[in-house]
Amino acid sequence: MAINVKRAYEKPSTKDGARVLVDRLWPRGIKKSEARIQAWLRDLAPSDALRRWFHEKDLLEFFPEFRKRYLHELSRPAAASALDDLYGLARNHSTVTLVYASKNAQQNNATVLRDLLNGMRKPPTSSGPARAAATGRNRARMPKS
């Protein structure tokens, strides 16, 4: 399985495979009909507070801290569910392209997700498919009040 990252403003290609938008907002000036987005996983985007914090800092110096905070945010229930959806897309397609709008092609949330999918970074212990499945089992066991 190949995981690529591509800026939303680059022309879609047949080599992109399943195109997944991983930003909270739709990229400005891009028509939905021309974007060829298969899935839009808004909940995988960094929180507004984290995004603003990162853009106020020197990117090179603060990217490791951004990555750490972003991976922690992926443990939240909505993000963990969206991450499970992304793992499913990756399992079912030979190529997945994570689409983002950031001007920085090297340091953004899509590159963190790509590394996560490629196994370069372990997923947070409280997110991902195993955690989502465990959460579902735990809810089933909880007594109703």
BELQUITA-V995189 format. One record per residue. N is the residue number from 1. RES is the residue in one letter. SS is DSSP state (H for helix, E for strand, C for the rest). OMEGA is omega in whole degrees, 0 to 359 (NA if undefined). D_LAST is the distance of its C-alpha to the last C-alpha in Angstrom with 2 decimals. Layout:
# BELQUITA-V995189
n->N res->RES ss->SS omega->OMEGA d_last->D_LAST
n->N res->RES ss->SS omega->OMEGA d_last->D_LAST
This chain:
# BELQUITA-V995189
n->1 res->M ss->C omega->179 d_last->45.15
n->2 res->A ss->E omega->177 d_last->46.60
n->3 res->I ss->E omega->180 d_last->44.56
n->4 res->N ss->E omega->171 d_last->46.60
n->5 res->V ss->E omega->183 d_last->46.10
n->6 res->K ss->E omega->178 d_last->47.95
n->7 res->R ss->E omega->183 d_last->48.28
n->8 res->A ss->C omega->184 d_last->47.22
n->9 res->Y ss->C omega->173 d_last->50.73
n->10 res->E ss->C omega->182 d_last->52.39
n->11 res->K ss->C omega->176 d_last->53.32
n->12 res->P ss->C omega->180 d_last->51.02
n->13 res->S ss->C omega->176 d_last->52.67
n->14 res->T ss->H omega->179 d_last->52.32
n->15 res->K ss->H omega->182 d_last->51.97
n->16 res->D ss->H omega->184 d_last->48.68
n->17 res->G ss->C omega->178 d_last->46.63
n->18 res->A ss->E omega->180 d_last->43.07
n->19 res->R ss->E omega->184 d_last->43.07
n->20 res->V ss->E omega->176 d_last->39.80
n->21 res->L ss->E omega->184 d_last->39.63
n->22 res->V ss->C omega->176 d_last->37.65
n->23 res->D ss->C omega->181 d_last->38.11
n->24 res->R ss->C omega->181 d_last->35.76
n->25 res->L ss->C omega->176 d_last->38.55
n->26 res->W ss->C omega->181 d_last->41.01
n->27 res->P ss->C omega->181 d_last->44.45
n->28 res->R ss->C omega->174 d_last->46.86
n->29 res->G ss->C omega->180 d_last->49.67
n->30 res->I ss->C omega->177 d_last->48.35
n->31 res->K ss->C omega->181 d_last->48.02
n->32 res->K ss->H omega->181 d_last->45.01
n->33 res->S ss->H omega->182 d_last->47.38
n->34 res->E ss->H omega->185 d_last->49.59
n->35 res->A ss->H omega->182 d_last->47.00
n->36 res->R ss->C omega->178 d_last->46.05
n->37 res->I ss->C omega->179 d_last->42.54
n->38 res->Q ss->C omega->180 d_last->40.47
n->39 res->A ss->E omega->177 d_last->37.17
n->40 res->W ss->E omega->184 d_last->36.20
n->41 res->L ss->C omega->183 d_last->33.49
n->42 res->R ss->H omega->184 d_last->33.04
n->43 res->D ss->H omega->175 d_last->30.10
n->44 res->L ss->H omega->181 d_last->32.51
n->45 res->A ss->C omega->175 d_last->34.67
n->46 res->P ss->C omega->176 d_last->34.73
n->47 res->S ss->C omega->179 d_last->33.08
n->48 res->D ss->H omega->180 d_last->35.49
n->49 res->A ss->H omega->180 d_last->35.75
n->50 res->L ss->H omega->179 d_last->36.67
n->51 res->R ss->H omega->180 d_last->39.10
n->52 res->R ss->H omega->179 d_last->40.83
n->53 res->W ss->H omega->183 d_last->41.04
n->54 res->F ss->H omega->182 d_last->42.67
n->55 res->H ss->H omega->177 d_last->45.15
n->56 res->E ss->H omega->186 d_last->46.28
n->57 res->K ss->C omega->172 d_last->47.19
n->58 res->D ss->C omega->188 d_last->50.01
n->59 res->L ss->H omega->184 d_last->48.60
n->60 res->L ss->H omega->184 d_last->50.39
n->61 res->E ss->H omega->188 d_last->49.45
n->62 res->F ss->H omega->181 d_last->45.79
n->63 res->F ss->H omega->178 d_last->44.77
n->64 res->P ss->H omega->178 d_last->43.53
n->65 res->E ss->H omega->175 d_last->41.20
n->66 res->F ss->H omega->181 d_last->40.09
n->67 res->R ss->H omega->181 d_last->39.39
n->68 res->K ss->H omega->180 d_last->37.33
n->69 res->R ss->H omega->180 d_last->35.24
n->70 res->Y ss->H omega->177 d_last->34.89
n->71 res->L ss->H omega->176 d_last->33.75
n->72 res->H ss->H omega->179 d_last->31.09
n->73 res->E ss->H omega->180 d_last->29.95
n->74 res->L ss->C omega->178 d_last->29.67
n->75 res->S ss->C omega->178 d_last->26.66
n->76 res->R ss->C omega->186 d_last->24.53
n->77 res->P ss->H omega->182 d_last->22.14
n->78 res->A ss->H omega->179 d_last->24.33
n->79 res->A ss->H omega->179 d_last->27.47
n->80 res->A ss->H omega->178 d_last->26.25
n->81 res->S ss->H omega->178 d_last->25.53
n->82 res->A ss->H omega->177 d_last->28.98
n->83 res->L ss->H omega->175 d_last->30.55
n->84 res->D ss->H omega->177 d_last->29.25
n->85 res->D ss->H omega->180 d_last->30.90
n->86 res->L ss->H omega->176 d_last->34.06
n->87 res->Y ss->H omega->179 d_last->34.15
n->88 res->G ss->H omega->177 d_last->33.90
n->89 res->L ss->H omega->180 d_last->36.79
n->90 res->A ss->H omega->179 d_last->38.78
n->91 res->R ss->H omega->187 d_last->38.35
n->92 res->N ss->H omega->180 d_last->39.45
n->93 res->H ss->C omega->179 d_last->42.45
n->94 res->S ss->C omega->178 d_last->45.55
n->95 res->T ss->E omega->175 d_last->45.76
n->96 res->V ss->E omega->177 d_last->43.20
n->97 res->T ss->E omega->178 d_last->44.43
n->98 res->L ss->E omega->185 d_last->42.18
n->99 res->V ss->E omega->182 d_last->43.44
n->100 res->Y ss->E omega->180 d_last->43.37
n->101 res->A ss->C omega->184 d_last->45.26
n->102 res->S ss->C omega->177 d_last->46.09
n->103 res->K ss->C omega->181 d_last->49.80
n->104 res->N ss->C omega->184 d_last->49.47
n->105 res->A ss->C omega->185 d_last->49.66
n->106 res->Q ss->C omega->187 d_last->49.35
n->107 res->Q ss->C omega->179 d_last->46.47
n->108 res->N ss->C omega->183 d_last->43.46
n->109 res->N ss->H omega->180 d_last->39.92
n->110 res->A ss->H omega->179 d_last->41.29
n->111 res->T ss->H omega->176 d_last->43.39
n->112 res->V ss->H omega->179 d_last->40.44
n->113 res->L ss->H omega->178 d_last->38.51
n->114 res->R ss->H omega->179 d_last->41.67
n->115 res->D ss->H omega->179 d_last->42.01
n->116 res->L ss->H omega->180 d_last->38.40
n->117 res->L ss->H omega->179 d_last->38.95
n->118 res->N ss->C omega->177 d_last->42.28
n->119 res->G ss->C omega->179 d_last->40.78
n->120 res->M ss->C omega->177 d_last->42.77
n->121 res->R ss->C omega->175 d_last->39.66
n->122 res->K ss->C omega->175 d_last->36.66
n->123 res->P ss->C omega->176 d_last->33.45
n->124 res->P ss->C omega->183 d_last->31.12
n->125 res->T ss->C omega->183 d_last->29.03
n->126 res->S ss->C omega->176 d_last->25.85
n->127 res->S ss->C omega->179 d_last->27.00
n->128 res->G ss->C omega->186 d_last->28.77
n->129 res->P ss->H omega->182 d_last->28.09
n->130 res->A ss->H omega->180 d_last->26.98
n->131 res->R ss->H omega->179 d_last->24.38
n->132 res->A ss->H omega->178 d_last->23.14
n->133 res->A ss->H omega->179 d_last->22.87
n->134 res->A ss->H omega->179 d_last->21.13
n->135 res->T ss->H omega->178 d_last->18.56
n->136 res->G ss->H omega->179 d_last->17.88
n->137 res->R ss->H omega->180 d_last->17.60
n->138 res->N ss->H omega->178 d_last->15.26
n->139 res->R ss->H omega->181 d_last->12.80
n->140 res->A ss->H omega->183 d_last->13.12
n->141 res->R ss->H omega->184 d_last->12.36
n->142 res->M ss->C omega->179 d_last->9.17
n->143 res->P ss->C omega->178 d_last->6.38
n->144 res->K ss->C omega->180 d_last->3.76
n->145 res->S ss->C omega->NA d_last->0.00
